[in-house]
């Protein structure tokens, strides 16, 4: 992928998103989309995603996050641009994985 089309984003998802397989759902979607990054639960009840890849794949991941797995209820999904430091925050520079809760 060309660096010009690479995007790094942080997505915060709120609602009933913990204890429903949300992180595994996001990890599978990100792997299918060939994104790198991480997903983690937050102590405030939200799920946080940092992902890098082509814009089209990022947009698809955002759509998937807004939908969530069947048992989830997404009340809010906010996307903001991020950078390499955000990507490395939980070690997401190769592959996509579930990071420890923060």
N, C-alpha and C positions, 0 to 999 in steps of 0.2 A: 504494500500500500504506500502511496506517496505521502510524504509528511504534510503536504498542503491540504490534503483531505482528512487528515487525522484529527479527531476531536477528543477532548477529555472532558467529562462531565461528572458532576455530583448530583445524585438524585435522592431526595428525601421522601419517603413514603410513610404516610400516617393512616391510622385506622386500626382494624383488627388484622395486624400484619405479623405478629409474633405468635409462635406456637401453632402455626397453620401451614408450615412447609414453605414459607415465602422465600427464605434464603436459598433453599435447594431449587425452587422454581426459577429464581433469578440466575443461579449458577448454570442450570441447564440451558436457559435461553441465551445467556452470554456465550457459553461454549458453542452452541449451535450457530451463533452470529460471529464467532471467531473474535470476540472482544477480549481484552485483558483488563484486569482490575480485581475488585473485591466487593463483597457485600457483608454487612454486619448488622446485628441488632444493636439498638441504642437503649441505654437505661431508661430513657424517657418514653419508651414504647414504640418508637419509630424504627424503620429500617433505612439504612443508609447504603447507597451504592456509589462507587466510583468506577467508571468504565472508560476505556479508550479504544478507538477504532474509527472506521469510516462513518461519516455523518449518517448515511442510510441505516447502518446497523445500530447506531446510537438511537436514532428515531424509533426503530423497531423495538429496542430494549425499553425505551420509555413507554411505548404502547403496551408492552407486556407487563411492565410494572404497574401501570394504571389498572390493568385487568386483574393481575394477581392470580394465585391458585384458587380453586373452587371454594375453599373454606375461608378465604380472606375477604375482608371488606375494606376497600381503599377509599378513604375519605379525602385525602389530599396527596398529590404527587407533584413535587416541585423540582425542576431541573435548573441547574446553574452551571456555567462554564467553570472548569477547573484547570489545573496545570499538573506538570510532572511531579511536583512536590506532593500534591494531593494523592496522586496515583501511588507514590512510594510510601505514603503514610502508613499503610498496613502491609507493605511489601508486594503490591500488585504489579510488578514490572514484567512478570512472565506468567501467562495463563490467567485463569479467573478462579477465585476461591472464596470460601467463607472465612472471614476474619473474626477474631474474638470480639465479644460485646464491649462497647465503650459507653 
